[in-house]
Amino acid sequence: MKAFELEERLITFTVLIVQVTDKLPKSKASMNLAGQLVRSGTSVSLNYGEAQGGESRKDFIHKLKIVLKELRETHIGLKLIKRLDYLPDLLMLEKALKECNELIAIFTKSIKTASSKL
């Protein structure tokens, strides 16, 4: 996958996370979870943009690891939303979970590949 394609995929994922959080109920607990999910879910595309401008291979890998960390946090947030039954649109939630899993796999492999070239 080319860097531009991955960037677009991350932006699309970020939009999906915002859409998910906009549909959550307005309880104190769900709004707290939504806020955290927005932070981690939007940071993945923003941090990837930073990674593309990495000053060295080591810096690039470090920034990719931040993206991966934020994806894992987002994944757990989505699982909590599912377990708490906060989102009636299960299709949207499953789509977000599937994409998050795939992105985690992509970044895990990318980090491994980039690290092997150090």
C-alpha positions in Angstrom: 0.0 0.0 0.0 1.3 3.4 -0.9 1.8 6.2 1.7 -0.9 8.3 0.1 -3.4 5.4 0.1 -2.7 4.7 3.8 -3.1 8.4 4.6 -6.5 8.4 2.9 -7.5 5.3 4.7 -6.5 6.8 8.0 -8.4 10.0 7.3 -11.5 7.9 6.4 -11.1 6.0 9.6 -10.8 9.2 11.6 -14.1 10.5 10.0 -15.7 7.2 11.0 -14.6 7.5 14.6 -16.0 11.0 14.7 -19.3 9.7 13.3 -19.4 6.9 15.9 -18.8 9.3 18.8 -21.5 11.8 17.4 -24.1 9.0 17.7 -23.3 8.0 21.3 -25.9 8.8 24.0 -25.3 11.9 26.0 -24.7 10.3 29.4 -21.7 11.3 31.5 -19.9 8.0 31.0 -20.5 7.8 27.3 -19.5 11.4 26.8 -16.2 10.8 28.7 -15.6 7.7 26.5 -16.5 9.7 23.4 -14.0 12.4 24.3 -11.2 9.9 24.7 -12.1 8.1 21.5 -12.1 11.3 19.6 -8.6 12.1 20.9 -7.1 8.7 20.1 -9.1 8.2 16.9 -8.2 11.5 15.3 -4.6 11.4 16.4 -3.9 8.4 14.2 -4.1 10.3 10.9 -2.4 13.4 12.4 0.5 11.4 13.8 0.9 9.5 10.5 1.3 12.9 8.8 4.1 13.6 11.3 5.7 10.2 10.7 5.9 11.0 6.9 8.1 14.0 7.8 10.3 12.0 10.1 13.8 13.4 10.4 15.4 9.9 10.4 14.4 6.3 10.1 14.4 6.0 13.9 12.2 9.1 14.2 9.8 7.6 11.5 9.6 4.3 13.4 9.0 6.1 16.7 6.1 8.1 15.2 4.6 4.9 13.6 4.7 3.4 17.1 2.7 6.3 18.4 0.1 5.7 15.6 -0.1 2.0 16.6 -0.5 2.9 20.3 -3.4 5.3 19.5 -5.0 2.6 17.2 -4.9 0.1 20.1 -6.4 2.7 22.5 -9.1 3.4 19.9 -9.8 -0.3 19.5 -10.4 -0.8 23.2 -12.7 2.3 23.2 -14.7 0.8 20.4 -14.9 -2.6 22.2 -16.2 -0.8 25.3 -18.9 1.0 23.3 -19.9 -2.4 21.9 -19.9 -4.1 25.3 -21.9 -1.2 26.9 -24.4 -1.3 24.0 -23.9 2.5 23.5 -24.3 2.5 19.7 -27.5 1.1 18.2 -25.9 1.2 14.7 -24.0 -2.1 15.1 -23.0 -2.1 11.4 -21.1 1.2 11.8 -19.5 -0.1 15.0 -18.4 -3.4 13.4 -17.0 -1.4 10.4 -15.0 0.7 12.8 -13.7 -2.3 14.7 -12.8 -4.2 11.5 -10.9 -1.2 10.1 -9.1 -0.6 13.3 -8.0 -4.2 13.4 -6.7 -4.0 9.9 -4.9 -0.8 10.5 -3.3 -2.3 13.6 -2.0 -5.2 11.5 -0.7 -2.8 8.8 1.2 -0.7 11.3 2.5 -3.7 13.2 4.0 -5.0 10.0 5.3 -1.6 8.9 7.1 -1.1 12.1 8.6 -4.5 11.9 9.7 -3.9 8.3 11.1 -0.4 9.0 12.9 -1.7 12.1 14.6 -4.5 10.2 16.2 -1.9 7.9 17.9 0.0 10.8 
